[in-house]
Amino acid sequence: MTTYSDLLRRAWPVFLEATRMRRTLSYSELAGRVGPPATARAVHRQLLNPLSALCRRWDLPDLPALVVRKGSGMPGAGWFDPTAPGDPLDRWVEEVARCYGHPWPASPDPRLLLDLDEEG
């Protein structure tokens, strides 16, 4: 069985490339480059939701902000937190800029590989 950590390790170079090139990724591009069992329909559940939660836990830029719908160029509705203050679009633009500007390491930050149930 492929774990979240396995998927993150496979996705890490894809995220690094996107930040270096200052571009977003579509769900289907990310899933295709990560490979099975990741699929465009399930990559949010398999990878992006846990990654986003860990980025927030450790006050890191939210890498899943870089993953967008091919047709709109915007993240899916699930990325936006309806309880967060301010304009949701402004928050997304700011988060993408944080992702581009962060000095990401060549390998995933070990904190991002934790199981969400582990205490950190």
N, C-alpha and C positions, 0 to 999 in steps of 0.2 A: 504494500500500500504506500502510495506517495504521500508524504506528510507536508504540512505547511512549510516547514524548514527546508525540505527538499525543493519545493516550488520556489521559495524565495532565493535559494542559492542559484537556481537555474534562471530566475528572472533578474537577478542583480546586475549582470552585464547589460541587459536590455535597458534597465532603469539608468545605469551610468551613462550609456550611450545617449539616451534621451536628454539627460541633464547637460552633458557636454555639448550636444547639438542644439540645446535650448528648444526642444520640441516636445509635443505630446505624443502619446501612443493610443491607438484605438484598442478597444477590448479584444478585437479579433487579431490584431497584430501581436499584442502581448501574448495571448493564448497560443497563437501559432508558433511564436518564437520560443516560448517556454516548453511547449509540447504536451502530449498527453500525460496525465488525464486532464490538464487544464483545457477548458473550452471557453469560447467567447461568452456563452450564456452563464457559465458557472464560475468564471475566474474571480468575480467579486467575492463570492462565498469562499472559494478555495484559497485565495491569496490576498485579495485587496482589503477585505474587512478586517482580518486579523492584523495585517501590516499597518493599516490605518490606526487601529486601536493601540498598537505598540508604539508607533510614531508619536501619537498624542501622549501616551504614558511617559515617554522619555523626552518630551518637548523637542522632537526632531521634526523637520519639515515633513509634511504628509505626502510621501511619494505617490500614493494612489491618486492624488490630485492630477497627476500627469496622464492618467488613463481616461480617455474620452470616447464618446459615441462618434462613430465614423461620420454619420450624417450631419450632426450638429456641431461637432468639435467641442462639446461640453461634456463634463462628467454626467453620469447617470444621476437621477434624483436621489439615490441612496447616499451619495457623497455629501450632500448638503444637510447640515444640521439645522432643522427648523427652529430649535431653541436658542441657537447662537445669535448674539446681537449683531446688528449692522446688516448691510446689503450682502446677500449670499454670493452674488457675482463678484463683488469686490473682495470678499474673503477668499474665493477660489483663485482669483488673479494674484492676490498676495501670496497665497500658498504655493502656487506654481513658481513665482519669483523666488520664494524661499528655497524651493527644491533646486532651482537652477544655481543659486548662489552658495549652497551649502558645500563644504569640502568633504564629499562622500568618500569613504575608504574603498580600496579595491575589492575588499570582501565585505559581506554584510556585517554591520555592527552586531556583535554578539547579543546585545539587548533585543534586537529585532528577531532573533531566532528563538526566543523564549516561548514556551507554551503560555497562552494567555492565563492559564490557571495557576502558573507559578508565581510566587512572590519574588519581586525584584528589588 
